[in-house]
Structure formats: structure tokens, C-alpha cells
Amino acid sequence: MPIEFPPNARGRFGDYGGRFAPETLMPALFELEQAFYEAVADPEFTGQLNQLLADYVGRPTPVFRANRLSEQLGIDLWFKREDLAHTGAHKVNNTIGQALLAARMGKPRVIAETGAGQHGVATATACALLGLECVVYMGAKDVERQRLNVYRMQLMGAEVISVEKGAATLKDAVSEAMRDWVGSVENTHYVIGSVVGPHPFPLIVREFQKVIGEELQTQLDGSPGRPRPDVIVACVGGGSNAMGIFHPYRDAGIDLVGVEAAGFGIETGSHGASLVAGSPGVIHGSRTYLLQDEQGQIIEAHSISAGLDYPGVGPEHSLYRDTGIARYVAVTDDDALGALRIMSETEGIIPALESAHGLAWIMAAAPELEGKTVVLNLSGRGDKDVEQIEKFDG
Ligand SMILES: *Cc1c(COP(=O)(O)O)cnc(C)c1O
């Protein structure tokens, strides 16, 4: 697969991205970059990946016209059904790609970090599939909150390491995973879960997720009953499902809308909207928009959905934002919950809370979108969120 719109030689997308990492990891990042470019140019690798995406993940995922919601909203609304991918979300597209890459590099051990556990489960899945050793770092608080996901990972043979340090949440798990990698790069690959981190990770994850947008191009190709999209909407946490669907459309002159988490409301400061309300700085190895205070200290993000609860965002989205390739908006917890209920009642699909942010924006913007063909990237299914939502009803 040819690589279009690559970052520059320093791993930058415009002013963003780069490789802000400890010296000890630089050789591993260069090795990974080279291995990745070689792999994607090798038909054996891409053939194996495509076979697994088809037979194991169930790709291509369908595109579905939401007839009842279309009628109610006065738009032509379609869902790209990543919720139907194996494990129930888009994350597995990336973890299978990176696990294959690890195997190709002769690295039998894979590490990852996870917050709510979704990326950990997707990584454990890919490692079980390919027979790789899998270690997942998770903050002790998250281990407690997400017991079922911990058990899922263990069922698939992964070792989950509970990190007690610091606040015992995601950023402490990231630090521990980094520490592990510094000491283990010889035999270990670090699977990053979104289009974030130092170069080449944002590029690698985008390339493994762009299959979403490429499929959509063939599915809605302008033939009868298959209108080309006018608007594509995706939620943005780190930004991998959004980049995956946006990238093939970056020059198409259509409206690309990334929806961040406004949490309790942008004005409360308790949100996850780094592109809407943040400013550029360095986080987890790359320069990008992030949530920071006057002193440049990172501010904790908040969202009802774990996948959007991240204070940074992939660097390529920062470029998209500044250049207007895409625009970014934010939706509150309450509006996302409302949209989740409406999608459930109206289409019989319980979406992930993350994906519900996208529908909430579409519902609010419907008067301006009248008559347009709008595609929502339905990044995942809501089974994982049902228990949490029930509590709000209680
Ligand atoms: C993890 C997750 C997200 C957020 O991650 P991105 O990298 O921004 O795509 C969105 N939706 C679902 C269902 C997820 O599991």
C-alpha cells in the first residue's frame, strides 16, 4: 500500500508530531519506522494483513442507511459499522497490524497500556491470534473499575500489570509501559492504541486504520442508491477512528467533522476537547494540541466515555485543524447520552458512548445539514457501556 501524505523526514505533520522520546528509545523508533516502510511495501505482509482483516475481523464492515433517523432529521444518514468488527470496535484494525509487524521484526513480546481496557483487549486479541506474549499495563484504579476487561485480557492469555504509582490511572500506566520498553526493546514491541505518540506511531496507526475510509469510498461511490458523502463525522479521542475515515477523503473537498468530548461543558474546564479548547505543546512524545495550564502542566481530561478521556490528540489532527482540512467541535456527556438513547430506540443499535458523541452533533446540526448525505463513523458498540448507563437511570 503506497503511503500518501506522509510526515516529513523528522516525523512531522506541519508543525506537529515529531519524536520527543528518550535517547534510549531512538534506535527502536528508527528500527520500527524502517520495518514499517518495508512491511507495507511487501505484498506478503499486506496479503496476510488483508486476509486477517477479512476472515478474522470481518471486513469490510457494512455501511448502513439509518432510514428512521434520516427521516426524523431531514438528512441522508449512514453509519459505517465499525461496531461490527471483531471485538466490537475499530481498535483491532490497528492491533492486528502492529502485532503482525512485531512478529515480522522478530519480537515475540508485546506490551501495551490501557485506560478503560478497550485497547488492552484489542491488543490481547491480536497477540492470542498470532501467538505473541502480551503484557498490558493498567492503572490500579482502572483495574478495579474495569474488572471485566481485565478478565477478558487474562482469558486471552495476557498478563495485566496493575500500576499503583502516582494517580494509578492511564498516565501512570503509560510511564510504566515506557519504562518497560526502554529496558526490553530488543525483544519487545510497544503497541500504541491511537494516532498519538512519537513518530512513527501516528503514521503507522493511521495507515492501519485508513481501511475504514477506503472501504467507504467503494461503498458510497456515487452509483444509484449509493450517494457520495457530503459530510463525514467521527468522534475524536486520540483520533484513530477519525483519521482512519478522514484520510482517504482529505482532498475530496467535503466537510470532515471531528467530535471531541465537551464533558461537563467546555466552560467548566472538565472536558477532553484538546483541539477545540486546548493549545499546542508536547505530550507523550509528540507536539500537538493538548489541555494544559498556564505553566504548561497537563490538565486531566474528563469525559463520560473512557475512549475520549485523553488530554492530547494525534498530531495530524492538529495540522488538519490549523489548515481547515477538517473542523472540530465538542459535545457534552449529557448530549452524548441522549443520542445513545435515540440511536438505540430508533435504529436498534446501542452505540459506544464515544460514537454517540458524533450522533449528538449531527442531531444538533441537522437543520444546517438538511438534504445532505452524512456518514457517521460508528466506531464501536455500546455493550461495554450498558452497565454505566444504567447507573444514570438509577
Ligand atoms: C477507543 C475508542 C475511541 C477513541 O479512540 P480514537 O483513537 O479517537 O478512535 C472511539 N470509539 C470507540 C468505540 C473506542 O473504543
The ligand as a Gaussian input file, in Angstrom:
#p B3LYP/6-31G(d) Opt

LIG

0 1
 C      -11.023000       3.908000      21.902000
 C      -12.280000       4.293000      21.239000
 C      -12.462000       5.570000      20.641000
 C      -11.439000       6.666000      20.726000
 O      -10.205000       6.401000      20.117000
 P       -9.769000       7.080000      18.763000
 O       -8.319000       6.768000      18.669000
 O      -10.042000       8.552000      18.892000
 O      -10.557000       6.483000      17.681000
 C      -13.641000       5.824000      19.989000
 N      -14.632000       4.904000      19.918000
 C      -14.507000       3.684000      20.476000
 C      -15.633000       2.740000      20.357000
 C      -13.339000       3.333000      21.144000
 O      -13.227000       2.120000      21.702000

